[in-house]
């Protein structure tokens, strides 16, 4: 393995910005020395040319296999939030593909009145072909009439306890399935096989490495609609050497079952953990999302006129049962990774973590609403705050589908990153890709400025609750040393002698231009001291 000296770099070491400190020497896959003139004969020289050298980003909440499948399918995620653009893309993709189903996703709810596209629009684009497209947050599915018919979903089909079928005035389904209702399609959706899932994983990995992400936590290692469990794909890639990144898999907790599944999770951990993959976490989805009224709230949602409704969202796992499940998983050495988006969902997760072992490094992801009484509990309990910073900005979805239904008081305390940081919570960061872009620099820009970089059409130029912005160093630390900590990688996420040489080179130093963090680009990505991506 060749040694490499990184020259002419500004350095962020995973905890603080150190500026120009001299050379960084990498040897045998680890950082050997930092500072001074370290070039010696026979050592490769990498000229950073004034850019920033920093630890590889660790994405603490991402779905690379699902993202890879969507990139290989009908991918709407890079399109503007425009209904006509989506339909045109679906039409063109279907015309170019011989696939039985049109599968993919990435549409934004804000592109449609009330956030609700229709089956009729898909029917016009593709005729009698079945279509199933997940929205960006993957809590809703846009389906064609043919897909509804194949699944037998009619006006007489009842809503499942954990989901909802959108209907017209007669009760007939109109083309969107929310939450658990998406699973009504499972009996008829084609399931991606071993080779397709493997290809999706490698495409997801390729894309993440291009963005400087060298490690991640897959937030659902389990079966998605239309995809078999991706655990074997990770084990296969780890065994073959195709897995370049270091990955922790969060095994999916089936909310329709109970404690009887714990033994299966233990068996999966033993069977699949090898090489660069460890199936040592368990993912519990405790609630839904605010836009469709399924995030669990302490107080009910409002209606469009500002009056309280009877809906306070859904706790997918009974809170008392959750405490018992978390205690058992903690006893067996699992880390628990909870989706907690509403303030009641977050509180139920924190309650479940009472009395657990802080060494497990449990964490709660999303944290759109945290009740003020619960902010200090993260530090007290040793539970990490796993933030998806890109969501903390003004966009059509926030303006049209969230704020009116939360009311002024709750809407003013969304994504309380600064409060959590000030209260001593350990911050870790992730993207939730393919819900949103996996580009860490885009997320870091929003974490610091509470706006989306150079995207006024989507997110406006007015900062969203700027008092909750993070300092630049704290934001970068969350995405490097913080997330590495969450993955139990204490020798990664930092640039210091002895650390794993998972590194990223940026084309500029964002600490010199904090207003342009989102403009920075990855020049090269390194894993164990070997370049795995070069722009």
N, C-alpha and C positions, 0 to 999 in steps of 0.2 A: 504493500500500500504506500504510494508516494507521500512524502511530506509536502506541505504547502505553507507558504508564508503569505498572509494577506497584508498588503501595503497600502499606504495612503488612504486609510479608512478612518472614519469617525466611528466610535464604538458605543453601542448600548449593550450593557452586559447582562441584561435580563432583569435588572433591578433599578439601574440608574444610567443616565447618559453621561459618558465619560469623555466624549469628544475625541480629539486626536491624542492617542496615548502611545503611538508607535505601532510596530508590527504585532501580528497575532500568528503564532506558529501552531500548526496542526500536524500531529504525527501519530500514526497507528490508530487513527479514528478518533483521537481525542485532542483537546486543546492542550498543548505542551507548555506554552509560555505566552504572556501578554506584556507588551511594552518594550521599547527600545528597538535596536536594529538586530533582527533575528535571521536575516538572510544568510545562508551558508551554501557552499557548493553542493550541487545535486538536489537542492530543494526547489520545487516549483514556486514561482511567484505569481500571485493573483493581484493585479492592480485594481483596487477598488475605486480609484480615481475620484476621491472626495465623497463617495457615497457612504451609506451607513452599513456597517457590519453588525449583525445582531443574531441572537439565537433563532433557530427555526421556530416558526409559529406553531403552537399546539391548539387545535380546534377542539374545545371541550364538549361540543354538542353538534354533531354533523351526521348526515346520512349519505355517505359516498356511493353506496350501491344503488340506492334509489335515485340519487342524482345522476349516476352514470347511466342507469336505464333511461331516464328522461332525456339525457343528452343523445342517446342512441335512438330515441323515439321521436314523437311529435313534441318538440321542446318549444314552449311559448315564453320561457323565462326571460329571454333577452329582448322581447318585443316591447314596444310602448304599451301602456295600459289602455288599450283601445279595442273595443268590441269588434270593429270591422277588420282590424289588423289580425286579431286572433282567428276569426272565421276564414279570412283569406289564407292564412298560414295552414290551417287545418285542411282546407280544400286542396292546396298545393301539395301538402305532404301526402294526403290520401291518394292523390292522383299519381304520385311517384312511387308509392309503396304497394306491394302485393299482400301486405299483412292482413289477416282476417279482421283484426280489430285495429282501430286507431287508438293508440295508447300514448300517454305522455302527461304533460301538465305544465304548470308555471303561470297560469292566468291570475290576474289581480281582480279581486272582487270589485274594486272601485271603477272598473271599466263598464260595469253594468248597473242599471237602476236597482237600488236596494241591494247591490252585490250579487244579483241573481241572474245568470245567463239562462237561456232556455234550450230545451231539446230541439225546438223548432229550428233554431239557427243552425244547429249541427245537421239536422235532417236536410236542410236546404243545401248545405255544403257537400255532404257525402252521400245523400240518398239513404238507402236502407242499410248502410254499413254500421255496425255497432261502434260507438265511440265512448271512451272513458278517460277524462282528463282531470287530474287533481289540480286544485288551486294552489297558490303559492304557499299557503300555510298548511296544506295537506289535511285540513279538517273538513274539506268539502270536495265533492266530485261532480263534474259537469258531464252529463251523459245524454246520449241520443235516445230517440224513441225506440230504436231497434234494441239498444242495450236494455232499456226498461222492460221491453216485451220479452226478451230472452230470459231475464231474471224473474219474470212474472210479477213485476211491481205495478200495481194498479191502484185505482181509487180505494179498493177494499183492503189493501195492504196496510196493516197497522204500523205506526212508528215504533221502532225498537225503544227500549227504556233509555238507551244512551245515545239516541240520535233522532233525526227528523227528516222526513221526506217533504220537500217543497211541493206545494199543491196549488191548483187554481180554486176558484170559488166552488166548483163541483166536487173537489176532492181529488181530481186527477193529478198525477205527478207531472211537474213542469220541466224537470231536467236537472235538479240539483239534489244531491244526497249529502246530509250533514252527519259528521261524526260516525256513530255506530251504524247509521243507515247505509254508509258506504259498503259495509260488509254484506249487504243484501245481494251485491253483485258477485261475491266470491264464488258461488257455485258455477258461474258461467264464464268468468274471466279466464283466458288462457294463462297458465302459470309459466313464468320464465324458468327454463331448465338450468342444469348445472353450468353448461358452457356459457349460456347467456348471462347468468348471474356473475360468473367469473369475469367475463368480458366487461360487464358493467363496473365491477370493482376496480379493474385495471384502468378503465376510462376515468372513473372518479379519482383514483390515485394520481393519474397523469395530470389531471386538471388541478388538483390541490397542490401538487409539487410545483406546478408552474406559478402558483401564487405564494410560494414560500412556506406552505404548510408541510411540516416534516413528521408530524405526529398528530393523532386525533383520538377522540372517543366517539365510536359509532353509537349513537343514542338509541338505536333499535336494532339489536341483533335478534331477529325473529322474522316471522312471515308477514309480509305486506300483502295487500290485495294484489293478486296477479304475480306474486313473487314468492318462491319458497324461502325457507329460512336461510339467511346468508351466512350463518356460522360455518357451515362446511366450506363455503367459498373462501372465507378467511383462512381456515385451517389448510386448505389446499394451496392457497397463495403463499402462506407462510412456509409450508413444507417445501415448495418448489423454488423458493427464492424470489417469486414474483412480487411479494409484498416488500416494498422498499421502506415504507414508513413504519413507525412503531405505533401499534394500535391497541387500545383497550376497547373491548366489546361490552356494551351494556345489554345484557340478556333481557328480553322482553317479558314483563310481568303481565300475564293474561288476566285482565280484570274480570272476566267471566268465570274465573276459577279462584280457588283459595289456596290454603297452605299445602294442599296435596302436590302442588307443582314445585315446591322447594327442592325435593329430591331430584327432580328432573334438571333443575338449574345447576345443582351440584355436579350431576353427571356431565352436563354440557361443558361446564367449566373445565373438568378433567379431560374430556375428549378433545376439545377444540383448542385449548391453550398450548401453543408451541411457537418457537421462534419469536418473531416480532409481534405475535398476536396473543393477547391474554383476555380471556372471557371472565373477568373478575368483578364486573359491575352488574347491577340489575336496574333496569329502567321501569319506573312506575309512572304512568300518566294519571295524575290525580284529578285534573280538570281539563276543560277545553280551551276555547279562545273567546275573547270578548266580542268579536265582530258578529258571531252567530249566536251570542247569548249563552254560551256553554261554559265560559270561565266561571269558576265558583267564587261568588262574592259574599262578603259579610252582610251587606244590605242589598236588596233587590235592584235589578236594572230599572231604568226609567223607560217610559214609552216616548214616542216622538213629540209629545206635548209636555214632557218633563214630569209626568206623574209616575209614582212608583207602581211597578207591576208585581205580579206574584212570582216572577222568575228570578231566582238568585243563582242560576247556573247549576252545574252538575258536578257532584263529587263521584268520580267513576269508581273509586274504592271506598267502602264504608270507613269513615275516619277511625272508628274503634278497631276495626279489623286491620286497618293500615298499621296501627301501632304494633299489633302482634306480629304482622308479617315483617315489618322493618326490624323489630327486635330479634327475630329468628335469623334473618339474613345477616344482620350485624354479628350475631353470635357465631355464624358459620364463616365469617371472614369476608363477606361480600361488601363492596361499596354499594350504596344505594343512590341512584340518580333520579330525581323526581321532576316531572313536568309540573310546575306550579306557576300559574299565570295570574289568577285572580287572588285577591287578598285572603279569601277563605281557604282556597286551595293551598296557598303558601303557609297559612297558619296550621292547617291540618298536617302538612309535611313537617313543619317545625315541631309540632306536638309529638309526631311519631319519632322524631330524632332525639327527644328527651331521654337521657340515660344511655345513649349509645356511645360507642367507643370513638373518640375523635380521630384515632389513628386510621380509621376506615376512610376518612376524607369524603364523607357524604356531601352531596351538593344538590341544590335546587336550581333548576334552569328557568329562564324567561323573566319572571319577576316583574311583570308589567305593573302589578299593583301589590304593594306590601303595606299592610296596616302600620301606621307609625309605632304602635306598641310592639310590633314584631321586629322592627329594624335592628334593635340591639341584640336580639336573640341569636342572630347568626354568629357573632363573635363569642357569645356566652357558650353556645353549644358546639362551637368548632365546625359549623356547617358552612361550606363555601357558597358564595353567591355567583351563579353561572349566568353571565349576562350576554344577551344578543343585542349588541349596542346599535346595530343598524336600524332597529325598529324605533328608536327613540328620536323620531323627527316628524315634522308635519308632512303628511301625504293625504291623498284623497280618502284612503281607508280610515285613517285616524280622524279626519275631519267629518266625514259623512257617516261612518259606520260604528265609531267608538265613542267619541266625546259626547254626542247628544244622549247616548244611552247610559253613560256613567254619571253625568251631571258635573257641575263645575268643581265641587270639592274633590271628588275622586279623580277627575281628569287632571287636576293640578298636581297630583302626586304619582304620576306614572313614571316607571323606569327610574327609581330613586337611587341612581348609581352613587352620587356624591354623598347622600345620607348614609348609605351602606358603608362606603369607604371611610367616612368620618367616624362611624360607629365601630370601626375596627374589623369589619367583615373581610374575609379573604376573598378577593375578586378573581374569578377565572372567566374566560371568554370563549365564545363559540359563535358559529354562524347560523346553525340550523339549516344549512344548505341541504336540499334544494328549495327550502322555504324562501330563502333570500341568498344573495350572492355569497360565495365563500371567501371573497377577497378580504383579508384581514385589514388592509389599508383603508378600504371603504368604511369598514366598521369602526376602525380607530378614529377616523376623521369625525364620524358622528358621535362617538363617545366623548370627544374633546370639544366639539362645537355644537352638538345637538342639531346639526343640519346634515343633509347629504351633500357630498362634494360635487360641485359643478352639475347639479341636477335640479334646477329650480322648477322644471316642469313636473317632476314627481314629488318633490318634497319642499318646495318653496325656499325662500332665503331667510325666513324669520326663524330664529332658533326656538326649539321646542323645550320649554322649561329649562332655560340655560343655567339656572341655579343647580341643576343636577349634573352638570358637565364634570368630567374628570380631568385632572392634570395630565399633561402629555405622558409623563413618566409612569404614572399609575396605570394609564390605559395600556401602554406598551408592556408593562410588567404583567398585567392580567393575561395578555395573549401569549406570553412567553413563559416566564418562570411560574406564574400563577397556574396556568393550565397544565404545565408540566407537573407541578405539584399534585394537581387533581388526578393525574394519571400515574401517581406514585413513581415518577421519574426524577428522583432527586439529583441525578447526575446529568440532567438535561435542562433546557430552558435557561441556560446561563453561559456566558463566555468567561471562563476562568480555568486555570490549570487543573487538569483532571476531568473536566466536563466532557461529555460526548460532543463531538464536533458536528452537530446538526446546526447548520448555519444558513443565514440568508444575507445576500448582498443587495442593497437597494441602490437605485441610480442617483439618489440624493439623500441628504440628511434631513428628515422631517422635523427634527428638533431645531434646525436653523430656519425652517419655513413652516411653522405650525399651522398657518392658515391654509397650507397646501398639502396636508398629509395625504389626502386622497389622490393627489397627482403623482405621488411616488410610485415607482414600478419595480418589480423584482428583476434584477439583472441575472442572478444565479442562485440556485438552491443546492445545498450540500447535506448529505447524510453520511455520518461516520467519516467525514473528511473527504468524501468522494462527490464530485459534481453530478447531480442527477437531473438538473434542468439548467439550461442557459438560454436567455432570451435572444 
